[in-house]
Amino acid sequence: MAAGLFYVYTDPGTVDEAEFHDWYDHEHGPARLSVPGPGEPGAPAFLSVPELAGPEVLEDPGFLAAISTPWRDRVVASALQRERRVFGLRNAIEA
């Protein structure tokens, strides 16, 4: 299990979105794989941090249907480690 989590939200702003994805996929992502993750150094680890309207969305029939597919079940069954945490917004500060 990872001892740390680094969450980064990015709005590409005025940079062309295709260029942003190209940089992320071909420079930033591969460079990130050289930093020790939760497994062996350089071993890929994956983090998904989708934004939700609220934690209750995880009980929505549409969400449950989206995560209840044979392909998903097969892939997740082979995962060595899987951790799921749900967070809700406590205080919002407008900038």
C-alpha positions in Angstrom: 0.0 0.0 0.0 1.3 3.5 -0.8 2.5 5.6 2.1 1.8 8.8 0.3 -0.6 10.3 -2.3 0.1 13.3 -4.5 -3.1 14.6 -6.1 -2.7 17.2 -8.8 -5.6 18.9 -10.6 -4.7 20.6 -13.9 -6.6 22.9 -16.1 -4.5 23.3 -19.3 -5.6 26.9 -19.7 -4.5 28.4 -23.0 -2.2 25.5 -24.0 -3.7 23.4 -26.8 -5.4 20.4 -25.2 -3.8 18.0 -27.8 -0.4 19.3 -26.9 -1.1 19.0 -23.2 -2.1 15.3 -23.6 0.9 14.7 -25.9 3.3 16.1 -23.2 1.6 14.2 -20.5 1.6 10.9 -22.3 5.1 11.1 -23.8 7.2 13.1 -21.3 5.5 13.6 -17.9 4.0 10.2 -17.6 7.1 8.2 -18.5 9.2 10.5 -16.2 6.7 9.8 -13.3 7.3 6.1 -13.7 10.9 6.5 -12.7 9.8 7.8 -9.3 9.3 5.0 -6.7 5.6 4.2 -6.4 3.8 1.7 -4.1 5.5 -1.2 -5.7 9.0 -1.7 -7.2 10.7 1.5 -8.3 9.5 2.3 -11.8 6.6 -0.2 -11.6 3.5 1.4 -12.9 0.8 2.2 -10.4 -2.5 3.7 -11.4 -4.7 6.2 -9.7 -8.1 7.4 -10.8 -9.6 10.5 -9.2 -12.8 11.3 -10.9 -14.8 14.2 -9.7 -18.3 13.4 -8.4 -21.4 15.5 -7.6 -21.1 13.8 -4.2 -20.3 10.5 -2.5 -24.0 9.4 -3.0 -23.3 9.1 -6.7 -21.5 5.8 -5.9 -25.0 4.3 -5.2 -26.6 5.6 -8.4 -27.9 2.8 -10.6 -26.1 4.3 -13.6 -22.8 4.3 -11.8 -23.3 0.7 -10.5 -24.2 -0.4 -14.1 -21.0 1.2 -15.4 -18.8 -0.7 -13.0 -20.7 -4.0 -13.4 -19.3 -5.4 -16.7 -17.7 -8.7 -17.4 -14.6 -7.0 -18.8 -14.2 -4.9 -15.6 -14.7 -7.9 -13.4 -12.0 -9.9 -15.3 -9.5 -7.1 -15.2 -10.0 -6.1 -11.5 -9.9 -9.8 -10.5 -6.3 -10.0 -11.7 -5.2 -6.8 -9.9 -2.6 -7.3 -7.2 -3.8 -4.5 -5.0 -6.9 -2.4 -5.0 -7.8 0.3 -2.6 -10.9 2.5 -2.8 -11.5 5.6 -0.6 -14.4 8.0 -0.9 -14.1 11.6 0.1 -16.7 14.4 0.4 -16.1 18.1 0.3 -16.2 19.5 3.8 -15.4 23.2 3.2 -15.2 25.0 -0.1 -13.1 28.1 -0.3 -13.6 30.3 -3.3 -10.5 31.9 -4.8 
